[in-house]
Amino acid sequence: MGYVMNEAAQGRLGAFLELIGRALGEKRRKASFAMYAYGLFSDGERKSMEPIAARACGAEATADSFHQRLGHFITDSDWSDRNVRRVAASYGIAEMVKHGPIGAWIIDDTGFEKQGTHSVGVQRQYTGTAGKVTNCQIGVSLSVSTRTEHLPIDFELYLPKSWTDEALRRKEAKIPEEIGFATKPELALKMIDRAVENGVPRGVVLADAAYGNSDGFRSRVRERGLDYAVAVNSSTTVWVLDEANGRGRIKWTVKDVATVLGPKRFRRTTWREGTGERLTAKFAARRVVVGHDDGPPPAQREEQWLLMEWRDGEAEAAHFYLLTLPRGTRRKAMVRLVKERYRTERAYEDLKGELGLDHFEGRRYRGWHHHVSVALTCYAFITAEKVRAFPPSEGWASATSSLGAEAGATLRRLVHHHPPRDRPSPFDVAPPVPHVPEAIDALSIISGTAPLGLTQ
């Protein structure tokens, strides 16, 4: 079965794969990467190594050799996930920032449900993906967003102590010696550091209370010169500042602050309107100083915003956020910012449902990260194609159909999941990353009768 591309689509995909190929460093790795990426783009029910190899070769006689080749490339080959992800992120972001600045860096995590006990990092643990304690792996992610687009750019596998502290399991999963136990906030900071070093356009760091409750996480984000807007528990303590910036004598929990304010001080704010959907709740905001027990004396601590949310149908305000934004920031801008975090769930659904993020069946540490790297790369290409055709039009339908029946259908489904918004961005302008040129010679792999024209 052939997949014919028009010249423009061939040039873009060829240029993109050439950039990824430079990061991989070897021609054979480049071809294996393209084979695996095609498998993730396809409409196959399973997107693990064996079915990808079978679809790539199209003949039972050579399926085993293709499988072995992909197995070596994903599980054993020593190529740099960081380099590949950096190139993919730069490619996607270069198109995103043409339509608006990067406004947020979003930290979140997702579960990969598994059977058995041998997949690296698996154990019974809570995941919001299932909404319960279940047998799974947990991946912590960093995404960047504009007002219309959301791009996951990095992932780290969370390794419980049942893996980092057991020599036999470490050996079987080939966990590198330098990898020890790290909390999820520590993994998030590791990715934030990489993004800073890679020159990703800066945004406000968003995270749920699993990260926002950590005084260390918040302070280390600030040490890196980044603002944050993070959820915190209702028991978090603060001193409320008066109009003259004076700190009150009493240290309150944020829940008590909301109770003292009372319902009349909360104002209804809508952060998104769409077809048949109006997302709205009541909010109040106050300037505070956080009252954690360690750190500098209270008089030397940074003032910030406490944003309190009272959702319809709830008896009281029950959702709280801390934001290190300027005193003059409007409440509506703060609300829209903290609500950006929920778009990550849509990206997870697309990565899993369309690109097989959770289909990896290997057991090793390197293999998991390699698989995720290819999925992130495919998502970056999809995002760039989608942004180029923003807003969707006849031109978009033509462009996606030129990618072939399977890949084009995948792209169109992803676009349908992310309808454009016409709201202005509340974020400040961030510097764009260097634009990735399209005028690079297309790879010879995009031709022929076999998918992507791959050979052994």
C-alpha positions, 0 to 999 in steps of 0.5 A, a space after each residue: 500500500 502506498 502513501 503519496 505526499 504532495 511536494 509541500 508535505 513531503 518537503 516539510 516532513 522530510 525537513 523535519 526528519 532530517 533535523 531529527 536524523 541529525 540529532 540521532 547521528 546515524 543513518 540506520 537510526 534515522 531510518 528506524 526512527 522514521 519507521 517507528 514514527 510511521 507506526 505511531 502515525 498509522 491507524 493500527 490498533 496497537 502501536 508497540 514494536 511488533 505490530 509496527 514492524 509487521 505493518 512496516 514490512 508488509 510481508 510475514 517473511 521479513 516481519 521478524 527482522 524488522 521487529 528485531 531492528 526496532 527492538 534494538 533501536 528502541 530498547 538498546 540503542 544509545 541515542 539521546 532522548 534529550 537531543 531528539 526532544 529538543 529538536 522536536 520541541 523547537 520545531 513545534 514551538 517555532 510554528 506556535 509562536 507565530 500566532 501567539 507567545 508561549 504563556 505557560 509551562 505546565 507540569 502534570 502527570 499521567 498513568 500507564 496501566 499495566 499487567 504484571 510487575 516487570 515493566 520498569 516503574 510499575 507498582 500499585 499506586 494512585 493515578 488520576 488517569 484511572 481515579 484510583 490506586 491501580 497497577 501502573 507506571 507514572 509519567 511526569 510531563 512538561 508542556 508549553 502552551 499558547 492561547 490556542 495550542 498545547 505541546 508536551 515537550 518532555 517526560 520523566 518516568 517516576 521510579 518508586 523506591 521499590 525500583 530504585 532501591 532493589 538491585 535485581 530490578 534495577 539490573 533487569 530494567 537497566 536503570 542507569 547507575 546515576 538514576 536514584 529515587 526522585 519525587 515527582 516535584 524533583 522530576 518536574 524541576 529536572 525538566 524545567 532545568 532542561 527547558 531553561 537550558 534549551 532556551 524554550 520561551 519562558 512561561 508561567 509554571 502551572 501545576 496541581 497541588 501535588 506540586 504546588 504544596 511543596 514549598 521547595 518546588 515553589 521556591 526552586 521555580 522562583 530561583 530559576 527566574 520563573 513565575 508560578 500559578 499552582 494549586 495548593 491545599 486548603 490548609 496552606 497558611 498565609 498572612 493577608 496583606 492590607 492595601 498599604 502592603 502591611 502584613 496582618 498579625 494572624 496567620 490564616 489557612 487559605 480556607 479561613 481567608 475564604 470563609 471570612 471574606 464570605 460569598 459576597 466578595 466572590 465574583 463570577 468569572 468565565 474563563 471559556 465559552 464554546 458551543 453549548 459550553 460555558 465554563 464559569 465559577 466564582 472567584 476572589 483574590 487577595 495579596 498574601 505572604 505564604 506562612 510556611 515554617 522554613 525559609 526567610 523571615 516573614 518580613 522578607 518573603 515575597 508577596 503573591 496572589 491567593 486566588 480562591 475558587 467557589 464552584 457552582 454546586 459546592 457549599 464553600 470555596 474549596 479550590 485555592 491557588 498561589 500566583 507570583 504575578 504583579 499586584 496589578 494583575 486582573 482577576 480574569 487573567 489569573 483565572 484563565 491562567 490557572 485553567 490552562 492546566 486542564 488542557 494537558 488532559 486533552 493532550 494526554 488523550 491525543 498522545 495515547 489514543 492517536 499516537 500510542 503513548 501508552 502502548 509500549 510493552 517493553 520493560 526497560 528504562 531506556 526503552 520507555 523513554 525512547 518510545 515516549 520521545 518518538 511519540 512527542 516528536 510525532 505530536 510536535 509535527 502534528 502541532 506544526 502542521 495544524 498551526 500552519 493551517 490555522 484556522 482550519 479551512 479547505 486548505 487544511 483538509 487538502 494538506 492533511 489528505 496529502 499525508 496519506 489516508 492514515 496519517 491525514 485522518 490522525 491529524 484531522 482528528 487531533 484538529 477536531 479535538 482542539 477548536 480554535 479560540 478567539 479570546 485574546 491571550 492574557 499572557 505577556 509576549 515571550 521571545 520566539 525561538 529560532 525558526 526552523 527552515 523548511 528548505 532542507 532536502 527531503 529524505 529519500 525515505 518518503 517515496 516508493 510503495 512501502 510505507 515511507 519507502 523504508 528498507 532494511 
